[in-house]
Amino acid sequence: MSISPAIIRRLYGTRKVRAPRPRPRETTMRFMMLVIPKVYEKAGADFVPPADLIAKMTKYNESLSKAGVLLSLDGLTPPAKGARVKFASGKPKVVDGPFTEAKELVGGYWIIQVKSKEEAVEWAKRAPMLDGDVIEVRQVQEIDDFPPDVRKAAGR
Amino acid sequence: MSDIHAAIDAVWRIESARLIAGLARMVRDVGLAEDLAQEALLAALERWPASGVPDNPGAWLMATAKHRAIDLLRRGKMLERKHDTVGRELEARQESPEDALHAALDDDVGDDLLRLIFTACHPVLSTEARLALTLRLLGGLTTEEIARAFLVPVPTVAQRIVRAKRTLAEARVPFEVPRAADRAARLSSVLEVIYLIFNEGYTATAGDDWTRPALCDEALRLGRILAELTPQEPEVHGLVALMEIQASRLHARVGPSGEPVLLLDQDRSRWDRLLIARGLAALERVEALGGTLGPYALQAAIVACHARARTAEDTDWTRMTALYDALAQLAPSPVVEVNRAVAYAMAFGPAAGLEIVDAVAAEPALASYHLLPGVRGDLLFKLGRFDEARGEFERAASLTRNARERTLMLERAAACGPAGPR
């Protein structure tokens, strides 16, 4: 934790304060925050998010930018305009949207660069979401974090 | 680290700079502002494990620090510490101290952050002090983390920070964004600090590791923040472009056993496409703002030549020599000349490069610059003058403080064949 020993002494005198533990890792990690909007389970191909939500989202995106953590972001058009390629019994099968049976459909993502999963989660908590929405926070896999044999298979 | 402590750490990383900046405007003393912020953090560490992280942790920390500030003000301690300046100003504005504090805290924090950056990078401070204070106040790094990053003892960094805060207070450096006349020089001091942090991470000047990516990450974050705060400053975007593109090569420039891999030998599939795209976009912003390219933008344009080339052979060396010519005119330095020589050698042959290097070889500023003999050795090697090349590589090996680079230079010296008459 970022607490100066001088402060601890000033506040607590010689009373023992639990020593701050070192961070496990000091370089940054990338996280993808996947947006799973409830509305995308039923939205038609012509669905457009309401203007006030877009305004709030733009403000949130700016806050990520101003904190220097945002690497990239995109919003995705409704699933009704997409397709799913399903793999079973050795043959890809194409299903066009809307996907009436499907739950938890992705609506967009941010990629942020932060120091910990907790920091990514803290950013996710601040997003302007609607009731029933989900943000899934997932770390981007870095090839260098794989064991040597896997790195080799990846040509590294 | 327990979950709650990791969560508090995350909140601190997100909130600390804005918190310190807001408090600094209120109390007109960055040292005191940081102490107040640290006390708020300490209160969070005491209370949040039981209560949980509040819904708006930033506001909680600010309110806690504010209460503490008002408390100090009431007890007259802040007046003592500030030689009455805050008290006098508050009186002059005929507001009660508490009203003024509340008003100060309700304003937009963006300007405060910019004020904090300019203050931490104030020319009244030594370069080391500026680096340490910037990482501490803006990056939210602990003294221990800064010490580790620069491979210096913790007490040294602690002292630097204490002295820097005292210097700012004694020099009565106002907490403000400098005005027109001052602004360009002050901004270049800020950019210099950010780029020094980046470079210390990119090509570590000492130690066993060739790079320390944590410092590059911090510098990039600071640069990106600054670009948001000063969108009309071309050189800020130039510096960001330069850092994004250089950082895109971080993984590729370290080999499997930690050894350096030189740019033209790098596996370009390992270059980070996302960072390159960000760097090129930042460079486009510079161009959209118009005017001639400044030193950072020119350097960014130079590294962009590499980033755009799919293979080393595809590199547009001729364009690069033109960019280096412009840079040499705008910001002449022996170091730029050495790099210009490399571009000329690639575009027009090693003899053209050697001519430029030899013209600056006697510069006293380059006496201990290990890249000079490294480059000279390389050009001599390409011209088949192996005996001279070996001497240069050996000199480069003796000059560098980086263990990995020393090994590389000794290998190149060995590749020149045995010394003496053959």
HADDOCK unambig.tbl for C-alpha pairs under 7 A between the chains (distance, minus, plus):
assign (segid A and resid 1 and name CA) (segid B and resid 9 and name CA) 6.07 0.50 0.50
assign (segid A and resid 2 and name CA) (segid B and resid 141 and name CA) 6.71 0.50 0.50
assign (segid A and resid 2 and name CA) (segid B and resid 142 and name CA) 5.02 0.50 0.50
assign (segid A and resid 3 and name CA) (segid B and resid 38 and name CA) 6.12 0.50 0.50
assign (segid A and resid 7 and name CA) (segid B and resid 35 and name CA) 6.94 0.50 0.50
assign (segid A and resid 21 and name CA) (segid B and resid 1 and name CA) 6.72 0.50 0.50
assign (segid A and resid 26 and name CA) (segid B and resid 214 and name CA) 6.02 0.50 0.50
assign (segid A and resid 27 and name CA) (segid B and resid 213 and name CA) 6.37 0.50 0.50
assign (segid A and resid 27 and name CA) (segid B and resid 214 and name CA) 4.41 0.50 0.50
assign (segid A and resid 28 and name CA) (segid B and resid 214 and name CA) 6.93 0.50 0.50
assign (segid A and resid 28 and name CA) (segid B and resid 217 and name CA) 6.70 0.50 0.50
assign (segid A and resid 66 and name CA) (segid B and resid 225 and name CA) 5.22 0.50 0.50
assign (segid A and resid 66 and name CA) (segid B and resid 228 and name CA) 5.66 0.50 0.50
assign (segid A and resid 67 and name CA) (segid B and resid 225 and name CA) 5.82 0.50 0.50
assign (segid A and resid 68 and name CA) (segid B and resid 221 and name CA) 4.72 0.50 0.50
assign (segid A and resid 68 and name CA) (segid B and resid 222 and name CA) 6.75 0.50 0.50
assign (segid A and resid 68 and name CA) (segid B and resid 224 and name CA) 4.95 0.50 0.50
assign (segid A and resid 68 and name CA) (segid B and resid 225 and name CA) 4.83 0.50 0.50
assign (segid A and resid 69 and name CA) (segid B and resid 221 and name CA) 6.63 0.50 0.50
assign (segid A and resid 118 and name CA) (segid B and resid 6 and name CA) 6.28 0.50 0.50
assign (segid A and resid 118 and name CA) (segid B and resid 7 and name CA) 5.45 0.50 0.50
assign (segid A and resid 118 and name CA) (segid B and resid 10 and name CA) 5.79 0.50 0.50
assign (segid A and resid 119 and name CA) (segid B and resid 10 and name CA) 4.39 0.50 0.50
assign (segid A and resid 119 and name CA) (segid B and resid 11 and name CA) 6.94 0.50 0.50
assign (segid A and resid 122 and name CA) (segid B and resid 10 and name CA) 6.87 0.50 0.50
assign (segid A and resid 122 and name CA) (segid B and resid 11 and name CA) 6.91 0.50 0.50
